[in-house]
Amino acid sequence: MSTPSLTALTPAPGQSRGLRSITLARGDMDPQSGLLGYVVRNDARTWIRRGEGLVAYGETARFTVTGPDRFTQAQEWWRRELAGAAVQDDLGVPGSGLIAFGSFAFSKTSLHESRLIVPEVVLGCSEGRAWLTYITDDAEAELSAEAAEAALAAYLVEPDSDRSPRPDDRLGPGVLSEDQYKLAVARGVKHVQAGELSKLVLARDVVAHLETPVATAQVLRELAVRYEDCWTYAVDGLIGSTPEMLIKVENNTAQARVLAGTLDRANAPADDPDYPNRVLAGSEKQLHEHQIAIDSLTETLQPFTSSMTSHSEPFVLQLPNVWHLASDVTAQLAVDDGGQVPTSLALVQALHPTAAVCGTPTTVAGALIRELEHLQRGPYAGPVGWIDAGGNGEWGIALRGAVIETPTRVRLYAGCGIVEGSLPDAELAETWSKFRPMIQALGLSAPS
Ligand SMILES: C=C(O[C@H]1C=CC=C(C(=O)O)[C@@H]1O)C(=O)O
């Protein structure tokens, strides 16, 4: 596999062979709803957390790719687009100026197309500062505040309607039945016990069949409000709210949030505040599973850094559906001989797939996933996020999400880390707790 170029991506000032963009500060974002007020169309692309992030519409350029070099090729395409671009950016903060949204297949052998998409309009909000970016490939187009506002207004003029649950909406089985999934888990445990690997992540799917077309914008707003500590993503029908940050790059700093170890909140005793600390943070099995995930991230990130910090113990992250063992990692990126730090995509290429979604060792786990899961993961558990012209970006792991396959068919995915002590019934139950965000946002109920 070719190694990623670590040179930061820099647009050439003044050139306009291709993309042209203007970014303007915008003061009128409703502080209550933040960006959510703009998530009104089902084709919105989003990256939202606590009311901030990015919402985009339209498409000015697109790159698609499959195979083991998908990250490198995407980065090379982005570099070429930037080399011919003319960028006016009043703000110069991560996410302003030219950006591309992206989603990548989990597997290097997947036929699913990984993609980078340059939108036409982007609304951004970070630390209270809001902006609007307008991007065009029309050499004659006027680049002004009026033109940018008009481009945005054209997308907002006809919002898509919300929908109410219908009697015939239902949740059906996916590729594997529940019993087949439990069998796959039992087989996975045997491979771990045989010493072939220390951790394996096995996923399964369920399918939502809706009577009327899915109201994607409504689903995204519900996810973003309910799962405000997660990153609510939408890229070409891949939607969800992920609690796991694969890598975020802001100038010379990289951050990751590693999760592994899960406890369902549904059956937790209401009068026992110490329950997650005792049952999750006090469990040898869960701590072992978490340690494997954090080691896989820090060992791979380390060569790109000059310093790195993470707490020695994971903390308990409380989400509406589950508690997770979580570790936040912050690193200063090492500067190369040319004075550059790696781009967010270069780090994604190095880090994906972590043990949180694949296993350890990666190659053994990857082969077993193909053998035992019988699932085409597509973009599930792959990197999803955005990159800007400076190489900054945020790439989450596409978890707690779904793929909209047709307007009335939505495939939900969830997986579990399998270690030596894993029990098939418990792992099956855990997948239901991980499906819950999407099940609720779609207005469905899980089978009891
Ligand atoms: C693979 C998933 O979750 C991963 C992330 C957090 C906790 C996990 C766990 O406890 O098994 C999984 O490793 C998923 O949500 O589909």
The ligand as an SDF file (V2000), in Angstrom:
LIG
                    3D

 16 16  0  0  0  0  0  0  0  0999 V2000
  -18.9760   -1.3980   16.6680 C   0  0  0  0  0  0  0  0  0  0  0  0
  -19.7280   -0.5640   17.3740 C   0  0  0  0  0  0  0  0  0  0  0  0
  -19.3220    0.0050   18.5260 O   0  0  0  0  0  0  0  0  0  0  0  0
  -17.9450    0.0020   18.9130 C   0  0  0  0  0  0  0  0  0  0  0  0
  -17.7050    1.2880   19.5700 C   0  0  0  0  0  0  0  0  0  0  0  0
  -17.9220    1.4330   20.9180 C   0  0  0  0  0  0  0  0  0  0  0  0
  -18.1220    0.3120   21.7360 C   0  0  0  0  0  0  0  0  0  0  0  0
  -18.0300   -0.9440   21.2270 C   0  0  0  0  0  0  0  0  0  0  0  0
  -18.2100   -2.1280   22.0960 C   0  0  0  0  0  0  0  0  0  0  0  0
  -18.3270   -1.9660   23.3190 O   0  0  0  0  0  0  0  0  0  0  0  0
  -18.2930   -3.2510   21.5870 O   0  0  0  0  0  0  0  0  0  0  0  0
  -17.6660   -1.1840   19.8080 C   0  0  0  0  0  0  0  0  0  0  0  0
  -16.3070   -1.5050   19.7800 O   0  0  0  0  0  0  0  0  0  0  0  0
  -21.0690   -0.1710   16.9230 C   0  0  0  0  0  0  0  0  0  0  0  0
  -21.6880    0.6910   17.5610 O   0  0  0  0  0  0  0  0  0  0  0  0
  -21.5430   -0.6880   15.8910 O   0  0  0  0  0  0  0  0  0  0  0  0
  1  2  2  0
  2  3  1  0
  2 14  1  0
  3  4  1  0
  4  5  1  0
  4 12  1  0
  5  6  2  0
  6  7  1  0
  7  8  2  0
  8  9  1  0
  8 12  1  0
  9 10  2  0
  9 11  1  0
 12 13  1  0
 14 15  2  0
 14 16  1  0
M  END
$$$$
